Amino acid sequence: MTNLFRTLAFSCALVLGSTQGIAESTFRIALSAAPPTKGNPFYTVGTTPTFFWTAIYDRLTDIDNNGNIIPELALSWEAVNDLEWHFKLRPGVTFSNGERLTAHSVKVVFDMMREDRVNALYWSRQSEFWPRVEVIDDMTVAFHTKQPNAVAPAYLSALFVAPEGHVQNVGLGGLVNEPVGSGPFVVETWEPEKVSLTANRSSWRPPKVDKMEAWFVPDASARIQALETGLIDVATVISTDQIDMLELNGHRAVLRNPSRILVFALKSNDPESPFSDMRVRQAFNYAINKEIITEVLLAGLVGPAGQGATPAAVGYAPDVKPYPYDPERARALLVEAGYEDGVSFEIESLAGILPNDTAILQQITSDVQRVGMTMEVRLITYPQLLQRTILGQLEGDGFLMDFTNRYADALQPLLNTNHACTGPGPWFCDPVIQPVIDKAERTIDISERNRLTREIVTYYHDVAQSLFLFPVVGLDAVHERVKTWVPMNDRLMYHLIEIGDGAP
């Protein structure tokens, strides 16, 4: 289907839908992609599917814009010893099917993920860190850890919770088509390009609108056009060059708190890849004019990055600065590495899920070409990216991804994305720094964790383990009729949304 035809079909469908339910308030959002596992939050991970899932599900903890761990389904937690954490659950929470949240809900979901290793791949790996989940009483659940960990409660900010009876009935796989959570909305119908939801009035965080529609629109221009013509309320992942037009028409662009760093992960472990040579990785970093990209293509909303951590993360190293733009230094390093006649490599990348990502890739390709590096970009799909990240199945010499600081922890992105020796298929494994990684991962002392992780972050910068670019710009277009739109990091706070007059 062409983009034009898709846009027209999308618009017509919205117009038809807008004639129904006149007396009810409906919030409509256009997302860049559908969750690859539909309503099942346990079979895949990532920011893009989480944009949708937080309308249905809740987690034990969350991370605010300042990096603090805050309560969600768990009201409080404590380390009773180096290997055991107790979480007190929020009382009075019911799921949309009427089941009550208890410690058994958490244990059953976690145990089922551990058993379903083929499908719940990410969480089955994580479960090795949590060898046992124990019910202390109806509202207290204990997580036993494989080793001490100072930031264990932050890791559980990724764990969605579903009702015990329902998942025992349908299995984790049943959540694909029958999702049930305690969040503000309940799925009514799921179509290829649209999910219709209704308010969950029994939720502990009930929404302020009656209905919600989530449209999956891969084409960025179609998303913004739908908003400008009044067919939707919010369009996610828009380009910075749309800001002026939005404001001219009375709408606004909202920048989510940057919690991810965009990087090129490089295959340094493969002796056949040019990036196995640190000098080539450093040349790659010196060759790119990141300031031009951030100032022009990203409208100065963010600056260049020199590490995979954001300032709110444990282990962020404030003294680590981005590699400066120095094409002469890049050329000299390539010559020193034996590439006097230049070097070629292949990078895999998504397209259309970040503001101006195509233009950014073109700028990077042009920059590196000037120093003798020929970069071929091969586009991959979002499910392919997830598989490569989790399993370490890097097919090119590198790929574009983000280091999420969702846990406000600079070490976790390295461990989760095969940038350390302990991953299932690491493309970066350095015996010099690995003992420090192991020590940082196993301390219960948060100050020690912070100190050791800063050492790791600095080392990764110095050896150019990746090409660190800049914080990911999460930019949403918000229609003037939306009175409240306040995301927290990359979490869309659906229960807080308020719509004024003029809703479609």
C-alpha positions as CSV (number, residue, x, y, z in Angstrom):
1,M,0.0,0.0,0.0
2,T,1.5,3.4,-1.0
3,N,1.9,6.1,1.7
4,L,-0.7,8.3,0.0
5,F,-3.2,5.5,-0.1
6,R,-2.5,4.5,3.4
7,T,-2.9,8.1,4.6
8,L,-6.3,8.4,2.8
9,A,-7.5,5.1,4.2
10,F,-6.4,6.1,7.7
11,S,-8.2,9.5,7.4
12,C,-11.4,7.9,6.0
13,A,-11.5,5.4,8.8
14,L,-11.1,8.1,11.4
15,V,-13.8,10.2,9.9
16,L,-16.2,7.3,9.9
17,G,-15.2,6.5,13.5
18,S,-15.7,10.1,14.6
19,T,-19.4,9.9,13.9
20,Q,-19.9,7.3,16.6
21,G,-20.2,7.8,20.4
22,I,-20.8,11.6,20.2
23,A,-21.7,11.8,23.9
24,E,-18.5,10.1,24.9
25,S,-15.0,11.5,25.0
26,T,-12.5,9.6,23.0
27,F,-8.7,10.1,23.0
28,R,-7.0,9.1,19.7
29,I,-3.3,8.6,19.3
30,A,-1.1,7.6,16.3
31,L,1.8,5.4,17.2
32,S,4.7,4.5,14.8
33,A,4.3,0.7,15.2
34,A,2.2,-1.9,16.8
35,P,3.6,-4.2,19.5
36,P,5.0,-7.2,17.7
37,T,3.3,-9.5,20.2
38,K,0.0,-7.5,20.4
39,G,-1.4,-7.5,23.9
40,N,1.4,-9.7,25.4
41,P,4.0,-7.6,27.3
42,F,6.1,-10.7,28.2
43,Y,7.2,-11.9,24.8
44,T,9.1,-8.9,23.7
45,V,10.6,-5.6,25.1
46,G,11.3,-2.1,24.0
47,T,10.2,1.4,24.1
48,T,7.9,1.3,21.1
49,P,5.6,-1.5,22.3
50,T,5.6,0.0,25.8
51,F,4.1,3.2,24.4
52,F,0.9,1.1,24.0
53,W,1.1,-1.4,26.8
54,T,1.0,1.2,29.6
55,A,-2.6,1.9,28.7
56,I,-3.5,-1.7,29.8
57,Y,-0.9,-2.8,32.4
58,D,0.9,-1.6,35.5
59,R,4.3,-2.5,36.8
60,L,5.7,-3.0,40.3
61,T,7.8,0.2,40.3
62,D,8.6,3.0,37.9
63,I,11.3,5.6,37.3
64,D,10.5,9.3,37.3
65,N,12.2,12.0,35.2
66,N,14.8,12.5,37.8
67,G,15.9,8.9,38.0
68,N,14.1,8.1,41.2
69,I,12.5,4.7,41.7
70,I,8.8,5.4,42.5
71,P,5.9,3.2,43.6
72,E,3.4,1.7,41.2
73,L,1.8,-1.6,42.1
74,A,4.4,-1.9,44.9
75,L,4.1,0.8,47.5
76,S,7.4,0.2,49.2
77,W,10.4,-2.2,49.2
78,E,13.4,-3.0,51.3
79,A,16.5,-5.3,51.2
80,V,16.1,-7.6,54.2
81,N,19.5,-9.0,53.4
82,D,22.0,-8.9,50.5
83,L,20.0,-11.5,48.5
84,E,16.4,-10.8,49.4
85,W,14.0,-7.9,48.7
86,H,10.5,-7.5,50.1
87,F,7.9,-5.6,48.2
88,K,4.7,-4.4,49.8
89,L,1.9,-4.2,47.3
90,R,-0.7,-1.4,46.8
91,P,-3.9,-2.5,48.5
92,G,-7.3,-2.3,46.8
93,V,-6.0,-2.8,43.2
94,T,-8.3,-4.9,41.0
95,F,-7.7,-6.1,37.4
96,S,-10.1,-5.2,34.7
97,N,-11.6,-8.8,34.9
98,G,-12.4,-8.3,38.6
99,E,-9.5,-10.3,40.1
100,R,-7.7,-8.7,43.0
101,L,-4.0,-7.9,43.0
102,T,-2.1,-10.1,45.5
103,A,1.4,-11.4,46.0
104,H,0.2,-14.6,44.2
105,S,-0.4,-12.5,41.0
106,V,3.2,-11.5,40.9
107,K,4.6,-14.9,41.7
108,V,2.4,-16.7,39.1
109,V,3.3,-14.3,36.3
110,F,7.0,-14.5,37.1
111,D,7.0,-18.3,37.4
112,M,5.2,-18.7,34.1
113,M,7.7,-16.5,32.3
114,R,10.5,-18.6,33.7
115,E,8.9,-21.7,32.3
116,D,8.1,-20.3,28.9
117,R,11.7,-19.7,27.9
118,V,11.2,-19.9,24.2
119,N,8.6,-17.1,24.0
120,A,9.4,-15.0,27.1
121,L,13.0,-14.9,26.0
122,Y,14.0,-11.6,27.6
123,W,12.4,-12.3,30.9
124,S,13.5,-15.9,31.0
125,R,17.0,-14.5,30.8
126,Q,16.2,-12.0,33.6
127,S,14.7,-14.7,35.7
128,E,18.1,-16.2,36.2
129,F,18.9,-13.2,38.3
130,W,15.7,-13.9,40.4
131,P,16.0,-17.6,41.2
132,R,13.0,-17.6,43.5
133,V,9.9,-15.4,44.0
134,E,8.1,-16.1,47.3
135,V,4.8,-15.1,48.8
136,I,5.3,-13.8,52.3
137,D,1.7,-12.8,52.8
138,D,-1.3,-11.7,50.7
139,M,0.3,-8.3,50.0
140,T,4.0,-9.0,50.4
141,V,6.2,-10.7,47.8
142,A,9.8,-11.5,48.2
143,F,12.3,-11.5,45.3
144,H,15.4,-13.6,46.0
145,T,18.4,-12.5,43.9
146,K,21.2,-14.6,42.5
147,Q,23.7,-12.0,43.7
148,P,23.6,-8.7,45.6
149,N,22.4,-5.8,43.5
150,A,22.0,-2.2,44.6
151,V,19.4,-1.3,42.0
152,A,17.2,-4.4,41.9
153,P,13.9,-2.5,42.5
154,A,14.7,-0.4,39.4
155,Y,14.9,-3.6,37.3
156,L,11.4,-4.5,38.3
157,S,10.1,-1.3,36.7
158,A,10.0,-3.3,33.5
159,L,7.8,-6.1,34.9
160,F,4.1,-5.8,33.9
161,V,1.6,-7.7,36.1
162,A,-1.4,-9.6,34.9
163,P,-4.1,-11.4,37.0
164,E,-3.2,-14.8,38.4
165,G,-6.4,-16.6,37.4
166,H,-6.5,-15.2,33.8
167,V,-2.9,-16.2,33.0
168,Q,-3.4,-19.6,34.5
169,N,-6.5,-20.0,32.3
170,V,-5.1,-18.8,29.0
171,G,-1.3,-19.0,29.6
172,L,1.1,-16.2,28.8
173,G,0.4,-16.8,25.1
174,G,-3.3,-16.1,25.6
175,L,-2.5,-12.5,26.5
176,V,-1.6,-11.9,22.8
177,N,-5.3,-11.7,22.0
178,E,-6.8,-11.4,25.5
179,P,-4.8,-8.8,27.4
180,V,-6.0,-8.1,31.0
181,G,-4.3,-5.6,33.3
182,S,-5.0,-3.1,36.0
183,G,-4.3,0.0,33.9
184,P,-6.6,2.7,32.8
185,F,-8.0,1.1,29.7
186,V,-9.4,-2.3,28.5
187,V,-9.1,-3.6,24.9
188,E,-12.4,-3.9,23.1
189,T,-11.3,-4.7,19.5
190,W,-7.9,-5.2,17.9
191,E,-7.6,-4.6,14.2
192,P,-4.4,-4.6,12.1
193,E,-4.1,-0.8,12.1
194,K,-6.2,0.2,15.2
195,V,-7.0,-0.9,18.7
196,S,-10.2,0.4,20.4
197,L,-10.2,0.6,24.2
198,T,-12.7,1.6,26.8
199,A,-12.1,3.2,30.2
200,N,-11.3,0.9,33.1
201,R,-13.3,2.7,35.8
202,S,-12.2,0.2,38.4
203,S,-8.5,1.0,37.9
204,W,-6.6,2.5,40.7
205,R,-5.6,5.2,38.2
206,P,-8.9,5.6,36.1
207,P,-8.7,7.7,33.0
208,K,-10.4,11.1,32.4
209,V,-11.8,10.1,29.0
210,D,-14.3,7.4,28.1
211,K,-12.6,5.7,25.2
212,M,-9.2,5.5,23.5
213,E,-8.1,4.6,20.0
214,A,-4.5,3.6,19.2
215,W,-3.7,3.8,15.5
216,F,-0.6,2.2,14.1
217,V,0.7,4.5,11.4
218,P,4.3,3.8,10.2
219,D,4.4,6.8,8.0
220,A,5.4,10.0,9.9
221,S,3.8,12.4,7.4
222,A,0.5,10.5,7.7
223,R,0.7,10.8,11.5
224,I,1.2,14.6,11.5
225,Q,-1.3,15.1,8.7
226,A,-4.0,13.3,10.8
227,L,-3.3,15.6,13.7
228,E,-3.3,18.8,11.7
229,T,-6.6,17.9,10.2
230,G,-8.1,17.2,13.6
231,L,-8.5,13.5,13.2
232,I,-6.3,12.5,16.1
233,D,-5.2,14.1,19.4
234,V,-1.5,13.0,19.6
235,A,1.0,11.9,17.0
236,T,4.1,10.3,18.4
237,V,7.6,10.4,17.0
238,I,7.4,13.5,14.8
239,S,10.2,15.4,13.1
240,T,11.7,18.6,14.5
241,D,10.9,20.4,11.2
242,Q,7.2,20.1,12.1
243,I,7.5,22.2,15.3
244,D,7.0,25.6,13.7
245,M,4.0,24.5,11.7
246,L,2.4,22.9,14.7
247,E,2.8,26.1,16.8
248,L,1.6,28.3,13.9
249,N,-1.7,26.3,13.9
250,G,-2.1,26.5,17.6
251,H,-0.9,23.0,18.5
252,R,2.3,22.1,20.3
253,A,5.3,19.7,20.3
254,V,6.2,18.1,23.6
255,L,9.7,16.7,24.2
256,R,9.7,13.7,26.4
257,N,12.4,13.6,29.0
258,P,15.4,12.0,27.2
259,S,16.0,8.6,28.7
260,R,17.8,6.8,25.8
261,I,21.1,7.4,24.0
262,L,21.3,6.6,20.3
263,V,24.3,4.5,19.5
264,F,25.8,2.5,16.7
265,A,26.6,-0.9,18.3
266,L,29.8,-2.1,16.7
267,K,31.0,-5.7,16.1
268,S,34.3,-5.5,17.9
269,N,34.6,-9.2,18.7
270,D,34.6,-10.4,15.1
271,P,38.2,-10.3,13.7
272,E,36.7,-10.1,10.2
273,S,35.0,-6.8,11.0
274,P,37.1,-3.6,10.7
275,F,35.6,-2.5,14.1
276,S,37.6,-5.2,15.8
277,D,40.4,-2.6,15.6
278,M,40.0,0.1,18.3
279,R,41.5,2.7,16.0
280,V,38.8,2.2,13.4
281,R,36.1,2.6,16.1
282,Q,37.8,5.8,17.3
283,A,38.0,7.0,13.7
284,F,34.3,6.4,13.3
285,N,33.6,8.6,16.4
286,Y,36.0,11.4,15.3
287,A,34.5,11.4,11.7
288,I,31.0,12.5,12.6
289,N,30.0,16.1,13.1
290,K,27.4,15.4,15.9
291,E,26.9,19.1,16.7
292,I,25.6,19.7,13.1
293,I,23.2,16.9,13.6
294,T,21.9,18.0,17.0
295,E,21.7,21.7,16.1
296,V,20.2,21.5,12.6
297,L,18.4,18.1,12.3
298,L,17.3,18.0,16.0
299,A,16.7,21.7,16.4
300,G,19.1,22.0,19.4
301,L,16.7,20.0,21.6
302,V,19.6,17.8,22.7
303,G,23.4,17.8,22.5
304,P,26.0,15.2,21.5
305,A,26.6,12.3,23.8
306,G,29.9,10.7,24.9
307,Q,28.5,7.8,26.8
308,G,25.5,5.5,26.9
309,A,24.1,7.0,30.1
310,T,21.9,10.0,30.9
311,P,22.7,12.4,33.8
312,A,20.0,10.8,36.0
313,A,21.5,7.4,35.8
314,V,23.6,5.6,38.4
315,G,27.1,5.5,37.0
316,Y,26.8,8.6,34.7
317,A,30.3,10.0,34.3
318,P,30.1,13.8,34.1
319,D,33.8,14.1,33.1
320,V,33.3,12.0,30.0
321,K,32.8,14.2,27.0
322,P,31.7,13.4,23.4
323,Y,34.4,12.7,20.8
324,P,35.1,16.1,19.0
325,Y,34.6,16.4,15.3
326,D,38.1,15.8,14.0
327,P,38.3,14.4,10.4
328,E,42.0,14.7,10.2
329,R,42.4,12.6,13.4
330,A,40.0,10.1,11.9
331,R,42.0,9.8,8.7
332,A,45.3,9.4,10.6
333,L,43.8,6.6,12.7
334,L,42.6,4.8,9.6
335,V,46.1,5.0,8.1
336,E,47.6,3.8,11.4
337,A,45.2,0.8,11.3
338,G,46.3,-0.1,7.8
339,Y,43.3,1.4,5.8
340,E,45.2,3.9,3.7
341,D,42.8,3.3,0.9
342,G,39.7,3.5,3.0
343,V,37.4,0.9,4.6
344,S,33.9,-0.3,3.9
345,F,31.3,-1.7,6.3
346,E,27.6,-2.4,6.7
347,I,25.3,-0.9,9.3
348,E,21.7,-2.2,10.0
349,S,19.1,0.3,11.0
350,L,15.4,0.9,11.4
351,A,13.7,3.7,9.6
352,G,10.8,6.0,10.5
353,I,10.7,5.5,14.3
354,L,13.0,8.4,15.3
355,P,12.7,12.1,14.3
356,N,14.6,12.8,11.1
357,D,16.4,9.4,11.3
358,T,16.7,9.1,7.5
359,A,18.3,12.5,7.3
360,I,20.6,11.7,10.2
361,L,21.8,8.5,8.6
362,Q,22.5,10.4,5.3
363,Q,24.5,13.0,7.2
364,I,26.6,10.3,9.0
365,T,27.1,8.5,5.7
366,S,28.3,11.7,4.1
367,D,30.6,12.6,7.1
368,V,32.4,9.2,7.2
369,Q,32.8,9.2,3.4
370,R,34.9,12.3,3.7
371,V,37.5,10.5,5.7
372,G,37.6,7.3,3.6
373,M,34.9,5.2,5.3
374,T,32.1,3.8,3.1
375,M,29.0,3.0,5.1
376,E,26.3,0.9,3.6
377,V,22.9,1.1,5.4
378,R,20.6,-1.9,5.3
379,L,17.1,-1.4,6.7
380,I,15.7,-4.0,9.1
381,T,12.4,-4.3,10.9
382,Y,11.7,-3.7,14.6
383,P,11.2,-7.4,15.4
384,Q,14.6,-8.1,13.7
385,L,16.2,-5.4,15.9
386,L,14.8,-6.9,19.1
387,Q,16.0,-10.4,18.1
388,R,19.5,-9.1,17.3
389,T,19.7,-7.2,20.5
390,I,18.6,-10.0,22.8
391,L,20.5,-12.9,21.1
392,G,23.5,-11.0,19.9
393,Q,22.7,-11.9,16.3
394,L,24.4,-9.0,14.6
395,E,24.6,-9.6,10.8
396,G,26.3,-6.5,9.6
397,D,29.3,-4.7,11.2
398,G,27.0,-2.7,13.5
399,F,23.5,-1.5,13.9
400,L,21.7,1.6,15.1
401,M,20.0,1.1,18.5
402,D,19.5,2.9,21.8
403,F,20.9,2.4,25.2
404,T,17.8,2.8,27.4
405,N,18.2,4.4,30.8
406,R,14.8,3.2,31.8
407,Y,16.2,1.8,35.0
408,A,18.3,5.0,35.7
409,D,21.3,2.7,35.7
410,A,24.3,3.1,33.3
411,L,25.3,-0.5,33.7
412,Q,22.1,-2.3,32.7
413,P,22.2,-1.3,29.0
414,L,25.6,-2.9,28.6
415,L,24.4,-6.1,30.2
416,N,21.0,-6.3,28.4
417,T,22.3,-5.6,24.9
418,N,25.4,-7.9,24.7
419,H,27.9,-5.2,25.3
420,A,29.6,-7.4,28.0
421,C,31.1,-10.9,28.1
422,T,28.1,-12.3,29.9
423,G,25.6,-11.9,27.1
424,P,24.4,-14.8,24.9
425,G,26.2,-13.5,21.9
426,P,28.3,-10.5,22.9
427,W,29.7,-8.3,20.1
428,F,31.8,-6.5,22.7
429,C,33.8,-8.5,25.3
430,D,36.9,-7.1,26.9
431,P,38.7,-9.1,29.6
432,V,40.3,-5.9,30.9
433,I,37.0,-4.3,32.1
434,Q,34.9,-7.4,32.6
435,P,36.1,-7.9,36.2
436,V,35.0,-4.4,37.1
437,I,31.6,-5.1,35.4
438,D,31.2,-8.2,37.5
439,K,32.0,-6.4,40.7
440,A,29.7,-3.5,40.0
441,E,26.9,-5.9,39.1
442,R,27.3,-7.7,42.4
443,T,27.5,-5.0,45.0
444,I,24.6,-4.0,47.3
445,D,26.3,-0.7,48.0
446,I,24.8,2.0,45.8
447,S,27.8,4.3,46.2
448,E,30.2,1.5,45.2
449,R,27.9,0.7,42.3
450,N,28.0,4.3,41.1
451,R,31.8,4.5,41.4
452,L,32.5,1.3,39.6
453,T,30.0,2.0,36.8
454,R,31.6,5.4,36.2
455,E,34.9,3.6,35.7
456,I,33.2,1.2,33.2
457,V,31.5,4.1,31.3
458,T,34.8,5.9,31.0
459,Y,36.6,2.8,29.7
460,Y,33.9,2.1,27.1
461,H,34.2,5.7,25.9
462,D,38.0,5.6,25.7
463,V,38.1,2.3,23.6
464,A,35.1,3.6,21.5
465,Q,33.1,0.5,22.3
466,S,30.2,2.1,20.4
467,L,29.5,5.2,18.4
468,F,27.6,7.3,21.0
469,L,25.5,9.9,19.1
470,F,23.0,11.8,21.2
471,P,20.0,11.4,23.5
472,V,17.0,10.1,21.5
473,V,14.5,12.9,20.8
474,G,11.1,11.7,21.8
475,L,8.9,14.4,20.3
476,D,5.1,14.2,20.2
477,A,2.7,16.4,18.4
478,V,-0.2,17.4,20.6
479,H,-3.5,18.9,19.3
480,E,-4.7,22.2,20.9
481,R,-7.8,20.5,22.3
482,V,-5.6,18.2,24.5
483,K,-5.4,20.0,27.9
484,T,-3.1,17.6,29.6
485,W,-0.2,15.6,28.1
486,V,2.6,14.9,30.6
487,P,4.7,11.8,29.7
488,M,7.1,10.5,32.2
489,N,10.4,9.6,30.4
490,D,9.1,7.4,27.5
491,R,6.0,6.3,29.4
492,L,2.7,7.8,28.1
493,M,0.6,8.7,31.2
494,Y,-2.8,7.8,29.7
495,H,-4.7,8.2,32.9
496,L,-3.8,11.9,33.1
497,I,-4.9,12.9,29.6
498,E,-7.6,15.5,29.4
499,I,-9.4,16.7,26.2
500,G,-11.2,19.9,25.9
501,D,-13.9,21.0,23.4
502,G,-13.5,20.2,19.7
503,A,-12.7,16.5,20.1
504,P,-13.4,14.6,16.9
